[in-house]
């Protein structure tokens, strides 16, 4: 099996299992919305620009997404004291509840995936994925 086939197969299997778990939890949100909520929950002082950079999307697309998330009462926008031109994005109580459900779904999928695999092999896999990601990310010129 080629590396590309192995990675594609794994990503596809994880995605399908996540969709099934999310359906079981009755979370009625698009994957992009869920991913955005998760990113907002993990980035300190998250702004629209940080969200766009992290997700690799353009600012206009992220602004539309933010508007939808605010209208669905999943996030709130707070004035940014450090930069008056931007807002800090924070999960609402409703958004927090959805992320907690999402974490349950993630945990189920990853526990299922890692079943019968030793902690050492999991650590090796994590290290390998970090190297693969590093090889793909642009290097900063110093």
N, C-alpha and C positions, 0 to 999 in steps of 0.2 A: 504494500500500500504506500502511496506517495504521501508526503507531508500535507500537501494541499487537500487530498481526499480525507485524511485523518482530521484535520482542522475543520473542514467544511462539514463533515459528518457529525463531529462533536457539537459545533455551533448549532447545527440544524436540530439535533436531538435535544439540546438544552432549551432552545427556543420553543420547540413543540411541547416539551414537558412543562415549561413555564406557562405557556398558553393554557394548558389543561388545568394546572393548579390554580391559575388566576380565575378561570371559568368556575371552578369548584368553590372558590371564595366569593363569587358574585361581585367581583370588581369590574365595573363597567366603564373602563377607560382605555383609550388607545395606548398601545405600547410606548409611543413617543411621550405621552403625558405621564405615564408611570415612570419611565426613565428620567424624565425631567424632575419629577417629585423626588426621586431617589437622589439625583445629583444635588438638588437644592438642599436636601437633608444632610448631605455629607460635606459640602463646601462651606467653609467659614466665611461669613460676610458675603454670601452669594449675591452677585449682581447679574443683570441681563448679559453683560459682556462676558463674565466668567462662565455663565451657563452656555453661551454661544461657543466660546473657546473650547470648553470641555466636550461639548457634544459635536463639535465640528460643523456647526450650522451657521448660516449668515444671521446677522443681527435682526434683520427685518422678520425673518421666519420665527426667531426666538421671541421677538416682541409680540407677534400674533399669538404665539403659544402662551406667553405670560398673560396676555389679555384674557384668553380662554380660561386659564387656570384661576385667575382672579374672579372671573364671572361665575365660575363653578364653585367658588369659595373654598378652593383647595390651597391657595397661597395668599399671603398679604404682602403688600409693598410698603416698605418703611423708608422714610427719608434717610438718606445716607449722610451722616454728619461729616464724613471725610471727603465727600465729593457730591456737591449739590446737584450735579447733572444726572446722577443715577439714584436708583432705589435699591435697598437691600430686599432680597426675596426671602420670605420665611413661610414655612408650612403653617397652615391654619390647623385648628383642632381636627377638622374633617380630613385635611391632608395628612396629618400625623396618623390618624386611624388607618387610612388607606396604606400608608407606608408600613405600618406594623403588620397589616395583613399580607402585604407584598413580601416582607421579610420572612414571614411564616412559609409562604409559597417557595421562596428561594431556598430556605433551609431544607424543606422537604426534597426539592429537586437535587440539591447538592449532596444531601445525605444519601439519597438513592444512588446518585452517580458515584460516590466515593465508597459505597458498600463493598466490603471485603478488600479494601486497598489499605495497605499499611500507612501509618502516619509519615514514615520516611519517604515512601513513594509519593505521597501527596506533597510533601515539602520539596522533593525533587521536581515534581511537575510545576509547582508554583515558581521555583527558581528558573526552570526552562521557559515558562511563559513570560517571565520578566525579561529574560534575555531576548526572546523573539520580539517582544514589544519594543525593547530598546533598539534593536536592529532596524526596526521600521520607523521609529520616531526620528525626525530630523535632528542632527547633532548641532549644538550651538557652536558658532565660530568664536574662538577666543583669540 
